[in-house]
Amino acid sequence: MAHFDLHEQEQLTKIKYFWRDWGKYIVAIVVVALIAYVSDVLWVANATSNATKAAVIYSQVNDAANAKDKNKVYKLTDNLKNKYSRVEYTAMASIIAAKVAIDAKDMDKASAYLEWIIKKATDKGLVAIAMLRLADVYIDQKKFDLAHTTLMQDHDASFDSLFYAKRGDLYVAQGDLVKARDAYKAGIDKAGQDQNMAGSIQMKLDVLGG
């Protein structure tokens, strides 16, 4: 039989009473922690699975766009939006679908895809691209107020140069060449060390004689 001295017996007694008073709470905390851990693992696994499935459909969207099959592009993209709205591939597919719609002169459909990206996408770069393309759609439709509102929204700072350049395009379409020059100059300034960007905007400014 195991022999315990007085000190060991006191410690065992303390442990016994501790578990009697606190054991159920400790077990509950452990159970909650395990549930949280398992839930997190399952969420990550599900997110990875969704991303993989969405990537396959996104590839199909690309193929359909290259094949000029606009209806298939729309169908696949809508499927992505319905099933995997939180996956980045869905926003990327919507960018493609919007371009296909623009090429088909279906501006309402293009606007719908771009507006969806702006509202739903989490990638700030994709949101900025959608804003710029939506502004183009509005300018083409002579919806200048909507274009201006779109271009004045908060966006990823790395796109500042493009946003100023697009505002310049808007002002040109409106016939306000003074504001257009100012916007283009601001775009060149924001381009910083990006010589290609600065040169592209400078060409627009040169056309205006600025």
C-alpha positions in Angstrom: 0.0 0.0 0.0 1.3 3.4 -0.8 2.5 5.3 2.2 1.8 9.1 2.5 3.3 11.3 5.1 1.2 14.0 6.8 2.2 16.8 4.3 1.2 14.6 1.3 -2.1 13.7 2.9 -2.8 17.5 3.4 -2.0 18.2 -0.2 -4.3 15.3 -1.4 -7.1 16.6 0.8 -6.7 20.1 -0.6 -6.8 18.8 -4.2 -9.9 16.7 -3.4 -11.7 19.7 -2.0 -10.5 21.9 -4.9 -11.9 19.6 -7.5 -15.1 19.2 -5.5 -15.6 23.0 -5.5 -14.0 24.0 -8.9 -13.8 20.8 -10.9 -17.0 21.3 -12.9 -16.0 24.8 -13.9 -12.6 23.7 -15.0 -14.2 20.9 -17.1 -16.7 23.4 -18.6 -13.8 25.7 -19.6 -11.9 22.9 -21.1 -14.9 21.7 -23.1 -15.6 25.3 -24.4 -12.0 25.7 -25.4 -12.1 22.3 -27.2 -15.3 23.3 -29.0 -13.8 26.6 -30.1 -10.7 24.9 -31.3 -12.6 22.3 -33.3 -14.9 25.0 -34.7 -11.9 27.0 -35.8 -10.3 23.9 -37.5 -13.5 23.1 -39.3 -14.0 26.7 -40.4 -10.5 26.8 -41.9 -11.0 23.5 -43.6 -14.4 24.7 -45.0 -12.9 28.0 -46.2 -10.0 26.1 -47.9 -12.5 23.8 -49.5 -14.7 26.6 -50.7 -11.7 28.5 -52.1 -10.6 25.4 -54.0 -14.1 24.9 -55.5 -14.4 28.6 -56.4 -11.0 28.5 -58.1 -12.1 25.7 -60.4 -15.2 27.7 -61.4 -13.1 30.9 -61.8 -10.9 29.0 -64.3 -14.1 28.1 -66.2 -15.1 31.7 -66.2 -11.8 32.6 -67.7 -12.1 30.0 -70.4 -15.6 31.1 -71.2 -14.5 34.7 -71.5 -11.7 33.7 -73.9 -14.2 31.7 -75.9 -16.5 34.8 -76.1 -19.3 32.8 -74.5 -20.9 35.6 -72.5 -23.9 33.6 -71.3 -21.7 31.0 -69.8 -19.6 33.7 -68.1 -22.7 35.2 -66.6 -24.0 31.8 -65.5 -20.8 30.7 -63.9 -20.2 34.0 -62.2 -23.7 34.1 -60.8 -23.2 30.6 -59.5 -20.1 31.8 -57.7 -21.9 34.8 -56.2 -24.7 32.5 -54.9 -22.4 29.8 -53.4 -19.1 31.5 -52.6 -19.8 35.2 -52.1 -17.0 35.6 -49.5 -14.3 34.0 -51.7 -11.9 36.3 -53.5 -12.2 34.3 -56.7 -15.9 35.4 -56.9 -14.9 39.1 -57.0 -12.3 38.3 -59.6 -14.8 36.4 -61.8 -17.2 39.4 -61.4 -14.5 41.7 -62.8 -14.3 39.4 -65.8 -18.0 39.2 -66.2 -18.3 43.0 -66.0 -15.7 43.4 -68.8 -17.6 40.9 -70.9 -20.8 42.9 -70.4 -19.1 46.1 -71.3 -17.7 44.6 -74.5 -21.3 43.4 -75.2 -22.6 47.0 -74.6 -24.7 45.7 -71.7 -23.9 48.5 -69.3 -26.7 47.7 -66.9 -25.3 44.2 -66.3 -21.8 45.5 -66.1 -22.9 48.0 -63.5 -24.6 45.3 -61.5 -21.4 43.1 -61.3 -19.2 46.1 -60.4 -21.6 47.4 -57.8 -21.7 43.9 -56.3 -17.9 43.8 -56.0 -17.8 47.3 -54.3 -20.4 46.1 -51.7 -19.2 42.5 -51.1 -15.5 42.1 -51.9 -13.0 42.2 -49.1 -9.9 42.8 -51.2 -9.4 46.6 -51.4 -7.5 46.4 -54.6 -10.4 44.6 -56.4 -12.8 47.1 -54.9 -10.8 50.0 -56.3 -10.6 48.4 -59.7 -14.4 47.9 -59.7 -14.9 51.6 -58.8 -12.7 52.8 -61.6 -14.5 50.6 -64.1 -17.9 51.6 -62.8 -16.9 55.2 -63.2 -16.0 54.4 -66.9 -19.4 52.9 -67.4 -21.1 55.9 -65.9 -19.0 58.3 -68.0 -20.0 56.3 -71.1 -23.6 56.6 -70.2 -23.1 60.3 -69.4 -24.2 59.7 -65.8 -21.6 62.2 -64.7 -22.9 62.7 -61.2 -22.8 59.0 -60.5 -19.3 58.8 -61.9 -18.1 61.7 -59.7 -19.7 60.1 -56.6 -18.0 56.8 -57.4 -14.6 58.4 -57.9 -14.8 60.4 -54.6 -15.4 57.3 -52.5 -12.7 56.0 -50.1 -10.3 53.6 -51.8 -6.9 52.0 -51.4 -4.3 54.7 -51.4 -2.1 52.8 -53.9 -4.8 53.6 -56.5 -4.8 57.4 -55.9 -3.0 58.1 -59.2 -5.5 56.2 -61.2 -8.4 57.8 -59.4 -7.1 61.3 -60.2 -6.6 60.3 -63.8 -10.1 59.0 -64.1 -11.5 62.2 -62.6 -9.5 64.0 -65.3 -11.3 61.8 -67.9 -14.6 62.7 -66.3 -14.0 66.4 -66.4 -12.9 66.1 -70.1 -16.2 64.4 -70.8 -18.0 67.2 -69.1 -16.0 69.8 -71.0 -14.3 71.2 -67.9 -10.7 71.3 -69.1 -9.4 73.4 -66.2 -10.5 70.8 -63.6 -9.3 68.0 -66.0 -5.8 69.5 -66.1 -5.7 69.9 -62.3 -6.8 66.3 -61.9 -4.2 65.0 -64.3 -1.4 66.9 -62.6 -2.5 65.5 -59.3 -2.4 62.0 -60.8 1.1 62.6 -62.1 2.1 63.8 -58.6 0.6 60.7 -57.0 2.3 58.4 -59.4 5.6 59.1 -57.6 8.3 56.9 -58.9 6.0 55.0 -61.3 7.3 56.4 -64.5 4.9 54.4 -66.7 1.9 55.7 -64.8 3.2 59.2 -64.8 4.0 59.1 -68.5 0.5 57.7 -69.4 -1.2 60.5 -67.5 1.2 63.1 -68.9 0.1 62.1 -72.5 -3.5 62.9 -71.5 -2.4 66.3 -70.1 -0.4 67.0 -73.2 -3.4 66.5 -75.4 -5.2 69.2 -73.4 -2.2 71.5 -73.8 -1.4 71.4 -70.1 
